[in-house]
């Protein structure tokens, strides 16, 4: 989106600002000022006038605190959204803003984004770091956590550690991520047979989608698959969205350091039993649907209740228009019941 004129009080998001553009903006400002600030400051300083105050007196605000504000208004206990592999919480911005007017929403951003601190490469250590900040900010529960992709596993581990400390976790939301395949708990021969069946089912689903797609959609699909194949199963968001090319290799270094640390933590993380309950928001067009049980395997680990709610979109677009209002409405239904 091209904007010809911007005033001091124009809002970044209302002018069409989005996550990748936010990265470029903050990197460009760092090059001009020599001051590095997290992308999350745009949540609360979304105009030129507000943002400039941070560059005038950058030491007055703890901008690198793990806890960042998405929506401050409300008297309820806050909802915490946990960062993904990028270390940022940008994808939760629209969702957090759409929650009940009395529901504050906060983000937990990754350690090491400042380019100085060495990021954790262990899921348990990451969770402990965030819990320490969480308990300082909110000493008494109950606590409400949510996360998608990597952030979901980290939120899950945080919930386990909080309960081990005797703290109440009243709400744990996971967004379209799996715990185990259907085949993981089956005998060897049955596992191989079912694995082959599920692979065929997944192929048929993709073929059906492509058959209905127009020429441009098919082109975009194969280009995306080619990129994923080139960078491997753990594709970098910096490469998929050409962020490195946009901001330069030097500026991308600290983002890559955090991302690589998160991937290392994820690869070594073993899902443990959880005494509480969780709500799984499953993407209708998610790529897990033909390979996993309805609860995507979480029922094998969760001792309480696993509630599955299907929402429109895929693994990423559930957080974007036009799907995110539906996700927010489903969350609000649950949160409103919790608050009477």
C-alpha positions, 0 to 999 in steps of 0.5 A: 500500500502506497501512502503519498503523505503522512502526518505526525499523528497518522497511525502506522496500522491505519495507514496499512502497516503490517509486520514485514513493513514494520521490520523495515521501518525499525531497521531503517530508523536504527540506521538513521539514529543508531538506536535499536528498538523492538518492533513491538513499540509500534503497538503503543507508539504507532504515530511519528509523534509518539515514536519520536519520543522513544528516540528523544529519551530511549532510556526512559522506557524499558522497551526490551522488557519481555512483556509488551503491551498490545491492548492496555485497556480493561480490568480483567486479568491480561491475556498473554500471547507468546512469541514465535520463532522470530521472537516477535509478537506482531501476528497477535496484534489484530487478535489482541485488539479484537478481544473484549473491551475489558480484556487487556492483551500483552505479548511476550517477546523473545530474549536476544532481539536487542542484538546484545543478549544471547538467546536461549536455545532451550525451551525450559529456560525460555519458559522460566525466563518469561515466567520470572517476568510474568510473576513480577508483572502479575504476582497473582493468578490466574494466568491466561496464555496463548501461542501459535506455532513455536509460541504454542509449545513455549506457552504450553511449557510455561503453563506446566511450569506455572502449575508446578509453582502452584499457580493457576492457569485458567486459560491455555490457547494453542493455535493450529499446532500438533502434539503427535501424529495418529501413528505415534502411539500405534504398533510398528506394522499398523503405524506404517500402514496408517502412515501410507494411508494418511500420506495418500489422503494428504496428496488427494486433498492437495490435488483437489485444492489445486484442481479448483484453483485458477492459474495464478493460484496454482503458480503461487502454490508451486512457488511457495512449495519451491521456496520451502523445499530450498530452505528445508522443513524449518524454513526461515521467515526471513527468506520466505518473505525476502526480509533479508534482501529488504533490510540487508544481511547485517541487519538480519543477523540478530533476527536470524540468531533468535530464530536459530535459537528458537528452532534449536529449542524446538527440535530438542523439546519433548512434550510432557504431560499437562495437568490442566486443560487447553483450547485448541483453535484448529485451522480449517485449511491447516495442513495437519487435518488429514494426518492427526486426530481431531485434537492434533494429538494433545489428548495424549498429554493433557490430563484435563479437557482438550477443547477443539474449535475449528476456525477459518483460514490456514496456519498463518491466515487465522490471525489475519483478515478476514479470518481473525474476527472469527477467531477473536469471537470464539475466544471472547465466547470462552473468556466471557463465560469465564468472567461470568 
